[in-house]
Structure formats: structure tokens, C-alpha cells
Amino acid sequence: MNSIDKKHIWAQFCSWVVNHRKLLIIIGSIVALLTAAALTYFFVFYKPASNQPTPETQLPRVDPPKYHSPLTGMLVNNDALTKRPVSGVMIENSPEARPQSGLSDAGVVFEAICEGGITRFLALYQSERPQLVGPIRSVRMYYIDWAAGFNASIAHVGGNIDALNEIRNGTHRDLDQFSNGDSYWRSNDRWAPHNMYTSFDNIDAMNAAKGYTSSSFTSFPRIDGAPSATPTASIINVTISGPLFDSSYIYNPTTNNYARSQAGEPHTDSTGVQITPSVVIAMYVNEYTGASEEGSEEYIATLSSGRAVIFQNGIATEATWSKSSQTSQIQFTDAAGMPISLIRGQTWVTAIPNGNGNALWQ
């Protein structure tokens, strides 16, 4: 093809383009729109295949398990702590024994007159392990009955004849200092007999040596606490035997617990921490003095029933306590006979002699 032919063809093409300019513009617009649509689909709608499951096939979220202490209802770190044996310690409360050690760590405390108007505490532990506990004194029958409801061992230093005969009969978990002397010691900062102590390393070792690896018992029904907007029991005064042993409690709605005082002073343990139970229970009991081989002794009718007042969330609730057998758990029920749930935390139970003590609140 010569140069004239090439020029002729190019001239014809240019003329065609000029004559069809609108058509070419339309075609170009269509191509541009299609290209834009394709790019939009690719970047917006198209997602490459992946190994991740679609929302329809994802497994439901599983929250980590929660573990609660059977003794207090409080959250604990692992399941092993819920299976620890319950251990009770007889803690003295004469003025010479104050301040006590380890009492603020107890999960449940039973307070009762032991002799001569002097009160004594049965402090029960499960998940907590204070490394100084005491001063430790002797046991009485009614403390054994209360501990039996928790399938608890009892650390004590002897007892009266009736209590020793009972706790040594093979049906109880006895951690008497008389038989386990190496597990207890006397401190040199107090006079005997107000200076006997142990630790939970020692208590755990005694329990393990005797095969007390867990405790089977009926827990108190527990619920989460919720401070009342209109509290009816912000101050509690408990009379039990006299000014040295009477107690009082001041409700703190921020922490939802009760700061305990005794003999007109804050009741603190040896670390300076004030005792602050979440639940305070005044339990009215028949107490009497009876004859024993050692003379007169204090007795409390434990396998019985009676009036109780439960203080929690800033509210006072009338209740009935009952215990049907030595190994059964003490129960607190409402007017309809239904169990009353206690909020989680330390529970402090004071056995008040009918006719000789009282709990008043405002």
C-alpha cells in the first residue's frame, strides 16, 4: 500500500470519528460506568473466602466458671477452695485475750456465753487461711453441736467433761491441743492461759493427717447483697451478759456491712482491722446452768428452735431458728416457714439468753 492510500484511509477514519463523535462519547460513558461499577463491587461487596466462621456458625460465648465458697457464698479463685474442709477454732474473748488474731477472716462466727458471763467464739473457716489464730481455749457441748452442722473439725484446748466425752466419741473431728501439742504454741506477749495459738498451716496438716479432706454440709442459702434505700437497722445494740461483753454494730451502706464494737470500743483483730460482718443474727436461746462432774456449767439448748432477728442490707427481719439434730444445719425461716437467704460474706451469730439479753435497733 502506497502513502496516498494510507493518507486516504486515515482521512476516512478521521471523518468517521467526527461524524460519529456523539456515539463514541456514549460508548465511552457506558464503558466508564461499567468499569466504575465493577470496581465498586470488588472493593465494597466482594470478600475473599477465609477460614473464619460466619456469624451463623460461630459458637456461643462461654463465660469463665464462677466458684463460690459454700461457707460464705463469696467468690473464690478456684474450685479447690470450695472443697476445702471447714475448720472451727475456739477463740477466747476475755479482756486479757483481746485483740484476737484471725477473727476478722472467719466465714461464720457463733458467739455465746461460756462461763461466768464471759463469751467465747466458735470461728469457722473454709477458703480463708489466717496464719495466726487465737487465743484458743476450751470447747463446750453447744459449740460442738453448731460445728457439727458444718461437718467441721474443731481446734481447741481441752474442754469440760461433757464436751470432751462428746468430741472424743469418734463421731466428731477433734483437733484438741492435748493430742496435737506440736501444732500449737504459747506466745510470750501474754500470760497463760490467754496465749495459745495455731496457724492454718498447722490446722491443714492436722486435718490431712486425720483424713479430713473435705466437709459435707448444707450451706446457708446465699444471695447478692443490695443496700436498702430506706434502712431500718442502722445501729444495733446487743446485750448479752454485761458491759465488757455487750456489742454494737453500725451499718455502712457503702460497704453494705456492719462495723462491730465491743465493750464500747471498735472490735479489731491483732492487725488493727475492725470486724465487719455482712450479716448479724441475734438468736434467742434457752441457757441454763447445770451440774457436772466439775461443778456448775453453762448449757444452751441447741437442738431446739426460737426467735431470731436477721440484720442485713440495713434491714431487720424477724425470723425463727431451728436445729433438728446434731448433724443437721441450723435454719433461719420466715413467718411462712420459708428459708431466709443470707447475703454473701461473714455471718456473725450471737446466742442471746432468753430473759437475760436483747438486741435492739434503730
Residue pairs with C-beta under 8 A, 6 or more apart in sequence:
17 24
65 79
66 75
67 75
67 76
67 77
67 78
67 79
67 81
67 82
68 74
68 75
68 76
68 82
68 222
68 344
69 75
69 76
69 81
69 82
69 107
69 126
69 127
70 82
70 126
70 215
70 217
70 219
71 86
71 107
71 108
71 124
71 125
71 126
71 127
71 150
71 219
72 107
72 108
72 126
72 127
72 222
72 344
72 345
72 346
72 347
73 219
73 220
73 222
73 223
73 342
73 343
73 344
73 345
74 107
74 127
74 344
74 345
76 82
76 127
81 126
81 127
82 127
83 214
84 126
84 127
84 214
84 215
85 126
85 151
85 152
85 153
85 173
85 207
85 212
85 213
85 214
85 215
86 124
86 125
86 126
86 150
86 151
86 152
86 153
86 215
86 217
87 124
87 125
87 126
87 152
87 153
87 154
87 155
87 175
87 200
87 203
87 207
88 122
88 123
88 124
88 125
88 143
88 147
88 150
88 152
88 153
88 154
88 155
89 102
89 122
89 123
89 125
89 133
89 134
89 136
89 154
89 155
89 156
89 198
89 203
90 120
90 121
90 122
90 136
90 137
90 138
90 139
90 143
90 154
90 155
90 156
90 157
91 97
91 100
91 102
91 103
91 120
91 121
91 122
91 123
91 133
91 134
91 135
91 136
91 137
92 100
92 120
92 121
92 134
92 135
92 136
92 137
92 194
93 100
93 111
93 118
93 119
93 120
93 121
93 245
94 118
94 194
95 244
95 263
96 190
96 191
96 194
97 135
97 137
97 190
97 194
98 262
99 268
99 269
99 270
100 121
100 134
100 135
100 269
100 270
101 130
101 132
101 133
101 134
101 135
101 197
101 269
101 270
101 271
102 123
102 125
102 130
102 132
102 133
102 134
102 269
103 109
103 121
103 123
103 269
103 275
104 268
104 269
104 271
104 273
104 274
104 275
104 276
104 346
105 125
105 128
105 130
106 121
106 123
106 124
106 125
106 128
106 346
107 124
107 125
107 126
107 127
107 128
107 346
107 347
108 123
108 124
108 150
108 220
108 346
108 347
108 348
108 349
109 121
109 122
109 123
109 124
109 277
109 346
109 347
109 348
109 349
110 121
110 122
110 124
110 143
110 146
110 349
110 351
111 119
111 120
111 121
111 240
111 348
111 349
111 350
111 351
112 119
112 120
112 122
112 140
112 142
112 143
112 285
112 287
112 300
112 350
112 351
113 119
113 120
113 240
113 241
113 245
113 287
113 298
113 351
113 353
114 120
114 137
114 140
114 298
115 297
115 298
117 241
117 242
117 245
118 241
118 245
119 240
119 241
119 245
120 137
120 140
120 143
122 143
122 146
122 147
122 154
123 133
124 147
124 150
124 152
125 200
126 215
129 200
129 201
129 204
130 199
130 200
131 199
131 200
131 201
132 197
132 199
132 270
133 155
133 197
133 198
133 199
133 200
133 203
134 195
134 196
134 197
134 198
135 190
135 193
135 194
135 195
135 196
135 197
136 155
136 156
136 157
136 177
136 184
136 196
136 197
136 198
137 156
137 157
137 193
137 196
138 156
138 157
138 158
138 159
138 160
138 163
139 154
139 156
139 158
139 159
139 163
139 164
139 167
140 159
140 160
140 163
140 297
140 298
141 160
141 162
141 163
141 166
141 299
141 302
142 299
142 300
142 302
142 351
143 154
143 163
144 154
144 163
144 166
144 167
144 172
144 326
145 302
145 303
145 323
145 326
146 302
146 330
147 153
147 154
147 172
148 172
148 326
148 327
149 217
149 218
149 323
149 326
149 327
149 328
149 329
149 330
150 215
150 217
150 329
151 173
151 215
151 216
151 217
151 327
152 173
152 215
152 217
153 173
153 174
153 175
153 203
153 206
153 207
153 210
153 212
154 167
154 172
154 173
154 174
154 175
155 175
155 177
155 198
155 203
155 206
156 167
156 175
156 176
156 177
157 176
157 177
157 178
157 184
157 193
157 196
158 164
158 176
158 177
158 178
159 167
159 176
160 292
160 294
160 297
161 292
161 293
161 294
162 292
162 297
164 176
166 172
167 174
167 176
168 174
168 176
173 207
173 210
173 212
175 183
175 203
175 206
175 207
175 210
177 183
177 184
177 196
177 198
180 206
183 198
183 202
183 203
183 205
183 206
184 196
184 197
184 198
184 202
185 196
185 197
185 198
186 192
186 195
186 196
186 197
187 195
187 197
188 195
189 195
207 213
217 329
218 328
218 329
219 329
220 329
220 332
220 341
220 342
220 347
221 339
221 340
221 341
221 342
222 341
222 342
222 343
222 344
223 341
223 342
223 343
223 344
224 343
224 344
225 256
225 278
225 312
225 313
225 343
225 344
225 345
226 256
226 313
227 253
227 254
227 256
227 313
227 314
228 253
228 313
228 314
228 315
231 251
231 253
231 313
231 314
231 315
232 314
232 315
232 316
232 361
233 251
233 311
233 314
233 315
233 316
233 361
233 362
234 250
234 251
234 314
234 361
234 362
235 248
235 249
235 250
235 251
235 361
235 362
236 248
236 249
236 251
236 258
236 280
236 282
236 311
236 316
236 359
236 360
236 361
237 246
237 247
237 248
237 359
237 360
237 361
238 246
238 247
238 248
238 249
238 282
238 350
238 352
238 357
238 358
238 359
239 246
239 352
239 357
239 358
239 359
240 246
240 247
240 350
240 352
240 353
240 357
241 353
241 356
241 357
243 263
243 264
244 263
245 262
245 263
246 262
246 263
247 260
247 261
247 262
247 267
247 350
248 260
248 261
249 258
249 259
249 260
249 261
249 277
249 280
249 311
250 258
250 259
250 261
251 257
251 258
251 311
251 314
252 258
252 259
252 276
253 314
255 276
256 278
256 313
256 314
256 343
257 276
257 277
257 278
257 345
257 346
258 276
258 277
258 278
258 280
258 311
258 348
259 266
259 274
259 275
259 276
260 266
260 267
260 274
260 275
260 276
260 277
260 280
260 348
261 267
266 274
267 274
267 275
268 274
268 275
269 275
275 346
275 348
276 346
277 345
277 346
277 347
277 348
278 312
278 343
278 344
278 345
278 346
278 347
279 310
279 311
279 312
279 342
279 343
279 345
279 346
279 347
279 348
280 310
280 311
280 312
280 348
280 350
281 308
281 309
281 310
281 311
281 321
281 332
281 347
281 348
281 349
281 350
282 308
282 309
282 311
282 350
282 352
282 359
283 306
283 308
283 321
283 349
283 350
283 351
283 352
284 306
284 307
284 308
284 352
284 353
284 354
285 300
285 301
285 302
285 304
285 306
285 351
285 352
285 353
285 354
286 300
286 301
286 304
286 306
286 353
286 354
287 298
287 299
287 300
287 301
287 351
287 353
287 354
287 356
288 298
288 299
288 301
289 296
289 297
289 298
289 299
290 296
290 297
290 299
291 297
300 351
302 323
303 323
303 324
303 325
303 326
304 322
304 323
305 320
305 321
305 322
305 323
306 320
306 321
306 354
307 318
307 319
307 320
307 321
308 318
308 319
308 320
308 321
308 332
309 316
309 317
309 318
309 319
309 359
309 361
310 316
310 317
310 319
310 332
310 340
310 342
311 317
311 361
312 342
312 343
313 343
316 361
317 334
317 340
318 334
318 335
319 332
319 333
319 334
319 340
320 332
320 333
320 334
321 330
321 331
321 332
322 330
322 331
322 333
323 329
323 330
323 331
331 339
332 339
332 340
332 342
333 339
333 340
334 340
350 359
352 358
352 359
